[in-house]
Amino acid sequence: MSADDKDHTFTTKFRIPRRLWDAYGTAAQRQGTDRSADLVDHVRAYVREHGNDGERAELAAAEEELAARRARKGGRPPAAPQSD
């Protein structure tokens, strides 16, 4: 967990070739989604399929935190604009 346990979502870094990231962004945009939402959906699906009981319990807890946060904040945040 991050140093600030009150931060339910956080920004993380990973390395990816710029050209691949750009291609992913335009392909996702064409599908009507953004990269962040697609990556989070992929992580959820991966944990559901490959996670053990503890990891799936963490996923369930994270989903509850997000639902509570969105209820307080008025729903899902708008999609971030894609960079070219």
C-alpha positions in Angstrom: 0.0 0.0 0.0 1.1 3.6 -0.6 2.5 5.7 2.2 -0.8 7.6 2.3 -3.4 4.9 3.1 -6.2 7.6 2.7 -5.4 7.8 -1.1 -7.6 5.1 -2.6 -6.2 5.6 -6.1 -2.7 6.6 -7.0 -0.6 7.3 -10.0 2.1 4.8 -10.9 4.8 4.7 -13.5 5.7 1.9 -15.9 8.0 1.8 -18.9 6.5 1.4 -22.4 7.8 2.5 -25.8 6.3 5.9 -26.7 5.1 4.7 -30.1 3.3 1.8 -28.5 1.7 4.1 -25.9 0.6 6.5 -28.6 -0.9 3.6 -30.7 -2.7 2.3 -27.7 -4.2 5.7 -27.0 -5.5 6.2 -30.5 -6.8 2.6 -30.7 -8.6 3.0 -27.3 -10.0 6.3 -28.4 -11.4 4.8 -31.5 -13.1 2.2 -29.3 -14.7 5.0 -27.2 -12.5 4.4 -24.1 -9.4 5.8 -22.6 -6.1 4.1 -21.8 -6.5 4.4 -18.0 -10.0 2.9 -17.9 -8.9 0.1 -20.2 -5.8 -0.7 -18.1 -7.9 -0.8 -14.9 -10.4 -3.1 -16.6 -7.5 -5.3 -17.7 -6.1 -5.4 -14.1 -9.5 -6.4 -12.7 -9.9 -9.2 -15.2 -6.4 -10.4 -14.6 -6.9 -10.6 -10.8 -10.3 -12.3 -11.3 -8.8 -14.9 -13.6 -5.3 -15.5 -12.0 -5.6 -14.1 -8.5 -5.8 -16.3 -5.4 -8.5 -15.9 -2.8 -6.6 -13.1 -1.0 -6.0 -11.2 -4.2 -9.6 -11.5 -5.2 -10.6 -10.3 -1.7 -8.4 -7.3 -2.2 -10.1 -6.6 -5.6 -13.5 -6.8 -3.9 -12.4 -4.4 -1.2 -10.9 -2.0 -3.8 -14.2 -2.1 -5.7 -16.1 -1.2 -2.6 -13.7 1.7 -1.9 -14.2 3.0 -5.4 -18.0 2.7 -5.2 -18.0 4.6 -1.8 -15.7 7.3 -3.2 -17.8 7.7 -6.3 -21.0 7.9 -4.2 -19.4 10.7 -2.2 -18.0 12.6 -5.2 -21.0 12.3 -7.5 -20.1 9.4 -9.8 -17.3 8.3 -12.1 -14.8 11.0 -13.1 -15.0 12.2 -16.8 -12.6 10.5 -19.2 -9.2 12.3 -19.4 -8.5 13.8 -22.8 -6.1 11.7 -24.9 -2.7 13.2 -25.8 -1.7 13.0 -29.5 
